[in-house]
Amino acid sequence: MSTFTTTMRFVGDLDNEFYDDERQRDVWNEAAAVGLQLHAFGGLIAAAVLPWVAGATGAWIALGIIVFGAVVNYAIIGYAKSKNVDLFAESRWFTARGNVTAALMLVALVGIGVTLAPEKYLPSRAGTDTWAGLVVGGVVGGGAVALMIRRSRRRKEQFETEED
């Protein structure tokens, strides 16, 4: 077992005798998943609102919320991958929940950018080269995400083929 997996098992207290009962474990895992999602949505809502209502201080707090949320999400995904479960291969992407999450993240990031960016870099005062960079960056970023999803699904198919 890797150091990462051992650490995550310790953080989750997964060796506790509470988990010996299968029903308790399943119900607790569902409750923990609901709590995690509630916490994530609450954080995203706060991150989306803070830059707009609390100025630069709120923007820095929102940035901290987003960075911390990203670290936690990567730990969750990494732990699942260490157990041969690939979120990207298993999940549908364009769901109502996913779209709400993306919209909240977009509002938060725009708020952070508008609040913290020096005036000379604000998009409303930017030239066509800045807008072109935003479009190219969006297309390249979106393409990279699509490529990652495709690669994950291929790995899942390979894994399932090897299991058979």
PyRosetta script that sets phi, psi and omega in degrees:
from pyrosetta import init, pose_from_sequence

init()
pose = pose_from_sequence("MSTFTTTMRFVGDLDNEFYDDERQRDVWNEAAAVGLQLHAFGGLIAAAVLPWVAGATGAWIALGIIVFGAVVNYAIIGYAKSKNVDLFAESRWFTARGNVTAALMLVALVGIGVTLAPEKYLPSRAGTDTWAGLVVGGVVGGGAVALMIRRSRRRKEQFETEED")
pose.set_psi(1, 135.3)
pose.set_omega(1, -177.4)
pose.set_phi(2, -73.9)
pose.set_psi(2, 163.8)
pose.set_omega(2, 176.7)
pose.set_phi(3, -61.2)
pose.set_psi(3, -40.1)
pose.set_omega(3, 179.2)
pose.set_phi(4, -60.0)
pose.set_psi(4, -50.4)
pose.set_omega(4, -178.3)
pose.set_phi(5, -63.5)
pose.set_psi(5, -42.0)
pose.set_omega(5, 177.9)
pose.set_phi(6, -61.0)
pose.set_psi(6, -43.1)
pose.set_omega(6, 179.4)
pose.set_phi(7, -63.9)
pose.set_psi(7, -44.8)
pose.set_omega(7, 180.0)
pose.set_phi(8, -64.6)
pose.set_psi(8, -37.4)
pose.set_omega(8, 177.3)
pose.set_phi(9, -63.8)
pose.set_psi(9, -38.7)
pose.set_omega(9, 178.1)
pose.set_phi(10, -66.2)
pose.set_psi(10, -46.7)
pose.set_omega(10, -180.0)
pose.set_phi(11, -59.5)
pose.set_psi(11, -43.3)
pose.set_omega(11, -180.0)
pose.set_phi(12, -81.0)
pose.set_psi(12, -3.9)
pose.set_omega(12, -179.1)
pose.set_phi(13, 54.6)
pose.set_psi(13, 41.5)
pose.set_omega(13, -171.7)
pose.set_phi(14, -73.6)
pose.set_psi(14, -12.8)
pose.set_omega(14, 178.3)
pose.set_phi(15, -93.7)
pose.set_psi(15, 6.8)
pose.set_omega(15, 178.5)
pose.set_phi(16, -65.9)
pose.set_psi(16, 142.5)
pose.set_omega(16, -179.5)
pose.set_phi(17, -62.0)
pose.set_psi(17, -18.4)
pose.set_omega(17, 176.0)
pose.set_phi(18, -53.7)
pose.set_psi(18, -35.4)
pose.set_omega(18, -176.9)
pose.set_phi(19, -78.1)
pose.set_psi(19, -4.9)
pose.set_omega(19, 179.0)
pose.set_phi(20, -66.1)
pose.set_psi(20, -32.8)
pose.set_omega(20, 178.0)
pose.set_phi(21, -83.8)
pose.set_psi(21, 118.7)
pose.set_omega(21, -173.6)
pose.set_phi(22, -61.6)
pose.set_psi(22, -43.0)
pose.set_omega(22, -179.9)
pose.set_phi(23, -63.9)
pose.set_psi(23, -46.2)
pose.set_omega(23, 177.7)
pose.set_phi(24, -57.2)
pose.set_psi(24, -44.4)
pose.set_omega(24, -178.9)
pose.set_phi(25, -62.0)
pose.set_psi(25, -46.0)
pose.set_omega(25, -179.1)
pose.set_phi(26, -63.7)
pose.set_psi(26, -45.8)
pose.set_omega(26, -179.7)
pose.set_phi(27, -64.6)
pose.set_psi(27, -43.8)
pose.set_omega(27, 179.9)
pose.set_phi(28, -63.2)
pose.set_psi(28, -41.2)
pose.set_omega(28, 179.1)
pose.set_phi(29, -63.1)
pose.set_psi(29, -39.9)
pose.set_omega(29, 176.2)
pose.set_phi(30, -65.0)
pose.set_psi(30, -45.2)
pose.set_omega(30, 179.7)
pose.set_phi(31, -62.6)
pose.set_psi(31, -40.6)
pose.set_omega(31, 178.9)
pose.set_phi(32, -65.7)
pose.set_psi(32, -37.4)
pose.set_omega(32, 178.1)
pose.set_phi(33, -65.3)
pose.set_psi(33, -42.3)
pose.set_omega(33, 177.8)
pose.set_phi(34, -63.4)
pose.set_psi(34, -44.8)
pose.set_omega(34, 178.7)
pose.set_phi(35, -61.9)
pose.set_psi(35, -41.5)
pose.set_omega(35, 178.5)
pose.set_phi(36, -62.5)
pose.set_psi(36, -44.4)
pose.set_omega(36, -179.6)
pose.set_phi(37, -67.5)
pose.set_psi(37, -39.0)
pose.set_omega(37, 176.2)
pose.set_phi(38, -61.4)
pose.set_psi(38, -43.7)
pose.set_omega(38, 178.1)
pose.set_phi(39, -63.2)
pose.set_psi(39, -43.3)
pose.set_omega(39, -179.6)
pose.set_phi(40, -64.2)
pose.set_psi(40, -45.7)
pose.set_omega(40, 178.8)
pose.set_phi(41, -64.5)
pose.set_psi(41, -41.8)
pose.set_omega(41, 177.7)
pose.set_phi(42, -59.9)
pose.set_psi(42, -42.9)
pose.set_omega(42, 177.7)
pose.set_phi(43, -63.7)
pose.set_psi(43, -42.2)
pose.set_omega(43, 178.9)
pose.set_phi(44, -66.4)
pose.set_psi(44, -39.3)
pose.set_omega(44, 177.5)
pose.set_phi(45, -63.2)
pose.set_psi(45, -45.1)
pose.set_omega(45, 177.9)
pose.set_phi(46, -61.4)
pose.set_psi(46, -43.4)
pose.set_omega(46, -179.7)
pose.set_phi(47, -65.4)
pose.set_psi(47, -32.2)
pose.set_omega(47, 179.4)
pose.set_phi(48, -74.4)
pose.set_psi(48, -31.8)
pose.set_omega(48, -176.1)
pose.set_phi(49, -88.1)
pose.set_psi(49, -41.0)
pose.set_omega(49, -171.5)
pose.set_phi(50, -53.0)
pose.set_psi(50, -47.8)
pose.set_omega(50, -178.0)
pose.set_phi(51, -62.0)
pose.set_psi(51, -32.2)
pose.set_omega(51, -176.1)
pose.set_phi(52, -78.5)
pose.set_psi(52, -30.1)
pose.set_omega(52, -176.0)
pose.set_phi(53, -106.1)
pose.set_psi(53, -20.3)
pose.set_omega(53, -175.5)
pose.set_phi(54, -120.0)
pose.set_psi(54, 11.3)
pose.set_omega(54, 174.3)
pose.set_phi(55, 64.4)
pose.set_psi(55, -146.0)
pose.set_omega(55, -174.7)
pose.set_phi(56, -62.2)
pose.set_psi(56, -40.6)
pose.set_omega(56, 178.4)
pose.set_phi(57, -60.9)
pose.set_psi(57, -45.4)
pose.set_omega(57, 177.9)
pose.set_phi(58, -63.0)
pose.set_psi(58, -37.0)
pose.set_omega(58, 179.4)
pose.set_phi(59, -64.8)
pose.set_psi(59, -42.3)
pose.set_omega(59, 178.5)
pose.set_phi(60, -65.9)
pose.set_psi(60, -39.6)
pose.set_omega(60, 177.0)
pose.set_phi(61, -64.1)
pose.set_psi(61, -43.7)
pose.set_omega(61, 178.6)
pose.set_phi(62, -60.2)
pose.set_psi(62, -42.0)
pose.set_omega(62, 178.1)
pose.set_phi(63, -61.7)
pose.set_psi(63, -41.6)
pose.set_omega(63, 177.0)
pose.set_phi(64, -62.1)
pose.set_psi(64, -41.0)
pose.set_omega(64, 178.0)
pose.set_phi(65, -61.4)
pose.set_psi(65, -45.0)
pose.set_omega(65, -178.4)
pose.set_phi(66, -66.2)
pose.set_psi(66, -43.8)
pose.set_omega(66, 180.0)
pose.set_phi(67, -64.0)
pose.set_psi(67, -45.8)
pose.set_omega(67, 179.1)
pose.set_phi(68, -61.5)
pose.set_psi(68, -43.3)
pose.set_omega(68, 177.5)
pose.set_phi(69, -60.4)
pose.set_psi(69, -39.5)
pose.set_omega(69, 178.5)
pose.set_phi(70, -64.6)
pose.set_psi(70, -42.7)
pose.set_omega(70, 179.3)
pose.set_phi(71, -61.8)
pose.set_psi(71, -45.0)
pose.set_omega(71, 179.1)
pose.set_phi(72, -62.6)
pose.set_psi(72, -44.8)
pose.set_omega(72, 179.9)
pose.set_phi(73, -62.4)
pose.set_psi(73, -41.0)
pose.set_omega(73, 177.8)
pose.set_phi(74, -65.6)
pose.set_psi(74, -35.1)
pose.set_omega(74, 176.3)
pose.set_phi(75, -65.2)
pose.set_psi(75, -42.5)
pose.set_omega(75, 179.0)
pose.set_phi(76, -62.8)
pose.set_psi(76, -48.9)
pose.set_omega(76, -179.2)
pose.set_phi(77, -63.7)
pose.set_psi(77, -40.9)
pose.set_omega(77, 178.7)
pose.set_phi(78, -63.5)
pose.set_psi(78, -41.9)
pose.set_omega(78, 178.6)
pose.set_phi(79, -64.0)
pose.set_psi(79, -45.1)
pose.set_omega(79, 179.1)
pose.set_phi(80, -61.0)
pose.set_psi(80, -42.9)
pose.set_omega(80, 178.9)
pose.set_phi(81, -62.7)
pose.set_psi(81, -34.9)
pose.set_omega(81, 179.0)
pose.set_phi(82, -65.8)
pose.set_psi(82, -17.6)
pose.set_omega(82, 177.2)
pose.set_phi(83, -105.6)
pose.set_psi(83, 18.1)
pose.set_omega(83, 178.4)
pose.set_phi(84, 62.6)
pose.set_psi(84, 37.0)
pose.set_omega(84, 172.3)
pose.set_phi(85, -120.3)
pose.set_psi(85, 118.0)
pose.set_omega(85, -175.9)
pose.set_phi(86, -107.8)
pose.set_psi(86, 107.8)
pose.set_omega(86, -178.7)
pose.set_phi(87, -56.0)
pose.set_psi(87, -41.9)
pose.set_omega(87, -175.8)
pose.set_phi(88, -67.4)
pose.set_psi(88, -31.6)
pose.set_omega(88, 179.6)
pose.set_phi(89, -80.7)
pose.set_psi(89, -26.4)
pose.set_omega(89, -173.0)
pose.set_phi(90, -94.4)
pose.set_psi(90, -17.9)
pose.set_omega(90, -169.4)
pose.set_phi(91, -103.4)
pose.set_psi(91, 146.3)
pose.set_omega(91, 167.7)
pose.set_phi(92, -79.2)
pose.set_psi(92, 146.0)
pose.set_omega(92, -172.6)
pose.set_phi(93, -97.4)
pose.set_psi(93, -49.5)
pose.set_omega(93, -172.0)
pose.set_phi(94, -94.5)
pose.set_psi(94, 75.7)
pose.set_omega(94, 177.5)
pose.set_phi(95, -105.8)
pose.set_psi(95, 166.3)
pose.set_omega(95, 178.5)
pose.set_phi(96, -59.1)
pose.set_psi(96, -43.3)
pose.set_omega(96, 179.5)
pose.set_phi(97, -62.8)
pose.set_psi(97, -43.3)
pose.set_omega(97, 178.5)
pose.set_phi(98, -64.7)
pose.set_psi(98, -38.6)
pose.set_omega(98, 179.0)
pose.set_phi(99, -67.3)
pose.set_psi(99, -38.5)
pose.set_omega(99, 176.8)
pose.set_phi(100, -64.5)
pose.set_psi(100, -43.0)
pose.set_omega(100, 178.1)
pose.set_phi(101, -60.1)
pose.set_psi(101, -46.6)
pose.set_omega(101, 179.9)
pose.set_phi(102, -62.7)
pose.set_psi(102, -40.4)
pose.set_omega(102, 179.6)
pose.set_phi(103, -64.9)
pose.set_psi(103, -44.2)
pose.set_omega(103, 177.8)
pose.set_phi(104, -61.5)
pose.set_psi(104, -42.6)
pose.set_omega(104, 179.3)
pose.set_phi(105, -63.4)
pose.set_psi(105, -41.7)
pose.set_omega(105, 179.5)
pose.set_phi(106, -63.4)
pose.set_psi(106, -45.5)
pose.set_omega(106, 178.3)
pose.set_phi(107, -60.8)
pose.set_psi(107, -42.1)
pose.set_omega(107, 179.9)
pose.set_phi(108, -63.9)
pose.set_psi(108, -48.2)
pose.set_omega(108, -177.0)
pose.set_phi(109, -67.0)
pose.set_psi(109, -38.9)
pose.set_omega(109, 176.6)
pose.set_phi(110, -64.5)
pose.set_psi(110, -44.0)
pose.set_omega(110, 178.6)
pose.set_phi(111, -60.3)
pose.set_psi(111, -43.5)
pose.set_omega(111, 178.3)
pose.set_phi(112, -63.3)
pose.set_psi(112, -46.9)
pose.set_omega(112, -178.8)
pose.set_phi(113, -62.5)
pose.set_psi(113, -46.7)
pose.set_omega(113, -178.7)
pose.set_phi(114, -65.8)
pose.set_psi(114, -38.5)
pose.set_omega(114, -177.3)
pose.set_phi(115, -73.8)
pose.set_psi(115, -40.0)
pose.set_omega(115, -173.9)
pose.set_phi(116, -95.4)
pose.set_psi(116, -17.6)
pose.set_omega(116, -176.9)
pose.set_phi(117, -71.3)
pose.set_psi(117, 138.7)
pose.set_omega(117, 172.9)
pose.set_phi(118, -61.7)
pose.set_psi(118, 150.2)
pose.set_omega(118, -175.1)
pose.set_phi(119, -54.3)
pose.set_psi(119, -34.6)
pose.set_omega(119, -177.4)
pose.set_phi(120, -68.3)
pose.set_psi(120, -15.9)
pose.set_omega(120, -179.5)
pose.set_phi(121, -103.0)
pose.set_psi(121, 0.5)
pose.set_omega(121, -179.6)
pose.set_phi(122, -65.7)
pose.set_psi(122, 134.2)
pose.set_omega(122, -177.4)
pose.set_phi(123, -55.8)
pose.set_psi(123, -30.0)
pose.set_omega(123, -178.1)
pose.set_phi(124, -66.7)
pose.set_psi(124, -22.1)
pose.set_omega(124, 178.7)
pose.set_phi(125, -107.0)
pose.set_psi(125, 4.7)
pose.set_omega(125, -175.6)
pose.set_phi(126, -83.8)
pose.set_psi(126, 158.0)
pose.set_omega(126, 178.3)
pose.set_phi(127, -88.7)
pose.set_psi(127, -176.8)
pose.set_omega(127, -178.6)
pose.set_phi(128, -64.4)
pose.set_psi(128, -30.2)
pose.set_omega(128, 179.6)
pose.set_phi(129, -64.3)
pose.set_psi(129, -36.4)
pose.set_omega(129, 177.6)
pose.set_phi(130, -67.4)
pose.set_psi(130, -44.9)
pose.set_omega(130, 177.9)
pose.set_phi(131, -63.2)
pose.set_psi(131, -40.2)
pose.set_omega(131, 177.4)
pose.set_phi(132, -61.8)
pose.set_psi(132, -40.8)
pose.set_omega(132, 177.2)
pose.set_phi(133, -62.9)
pose.set_psi(133, -40.0)
pose.set_omega(133, 177.2)
pose.set_phi(134, -62.9)
pose.set_psi(134, -43.7)
pose.set_omega(134, -179.4)
pose.set_phi(135, -65.9)
pose.set_psi(135, -47.7)
pose.set_omega(135, 179.8)
pose.set_phi(136, -61.9)
pose.set_psi(136, -43.4)
pose.set_omega(136, 178.1)
pose.set_phi(137, -60.6)
pose.set_psi(137, -41.4)
pose.set_omega(137, 178.0)
pose.set_phi(138, -64.4)
pose.set_psi(138, -42.9)
pose.set_omega(138, 179.8)
pose.set_phi(139, -66.6)
pose.set_psi(139, -45.4)
pose.set_omega(139, 179.6)
pose.set_phi(140, -64.4)
pose.set_psi(140, -44.6)
pose.set_omega(140, 178.6)
pose.set_phi(141, -62.4)
pose.set_psi(141, -45.3)
pose.set_omega(141, 177.7)
pose.set_phi(142, -62.6)
pose.set_psi(142, -40.0)
pose.set_omega(142, 177.1)
pose.set_phi(143, -63.6)
pose.set_psi(143, -40.1)
pose.set_omega(143, 178.8)
pose.set_phi(144, -64.0)
pose.set_psi(144, -40.4)
pose.set_omega(144, 178.1)
pose.set_phi(145, -64.7)
pose.set_psi(145, -44.4)
pose.set_omega(145, 178.7)
pose.set_phi(146, -61.0)
pose.set_psi(146, -40.7)
pose.set_omega(146, 178.9)
pose.set_phi(147, -64.7)
pose.set_psi(147, -41.4)
pose.set_omega(147, 178.3)
pose.set_phi(148, -62.8)
pose.set_psi(148, -42.0)
pose.set_omega(148, 179.3)
pose.set_phi(149, -63.4)
pose.set_psi(149, -45.9)
pose.set_omega(149, 180.0)
pose.set_phi(150, -60.9)
pose.set_psi(150, -43.6)
pose.set_omega(150, 179.8)
pose.set_phi(151, -63.6)
pose.set_psi(151, -41.1)
pose.set_omega(151, 179.0)
pose.set_phi(152, -63.6)
pose.set_psi(152, -40.7)
pose.set_omega(152, 179.7)
pose.set_phi(153, -66.7)
pose.set_psi(153, -37.2)
pose.set_omega(153, 176.3)
pose.set_phi(154, -63.9)
pose.set_psi(154, -42.8)
pose.set_omega(154, 178.1)
pose.set_phi(155, -61.9)
pose.set_psi(155, -37.9)
pose.set_omega(155, 178.3)
pose.set_phi(156, -63.1)
pose.set_psi(156, -45.8)
pose.set_omega(156, 178.8)
pose.set_phi(157, -60.8)
pose.set_psi(157, -41.6)
pose.set_omega(157, 177.9)
pose.set_phi(158, -62.0)
pose.set_psi(158, -45.0)
pose.set_omega(158, -179.4)
pose.set_phi(159, -61.3)
pose.set_psi(159, -44.2)
pose.set_omega(159, -179.7)
pose.set_phi(160, -66.2)
pose.set_psi(160, -37.6)
pose.set_omega(160, 177.9)
pose.set_phi(161, -64.7)
pose.set_psi(161, -42.7)
pose.set_omega(161, 179.6)
pose.set_phi(162, -65.6)
pose.set_psi(162, -33.7)
pose.set_omega(162, 179.0)
pose.set_phi(163, -66.4)
pose.set_psi(163, -34.5)
pose.set_omega(163, -177.8)
pose.set_phi(164, -76.6)
pose.dump_pdb("model.pdb")
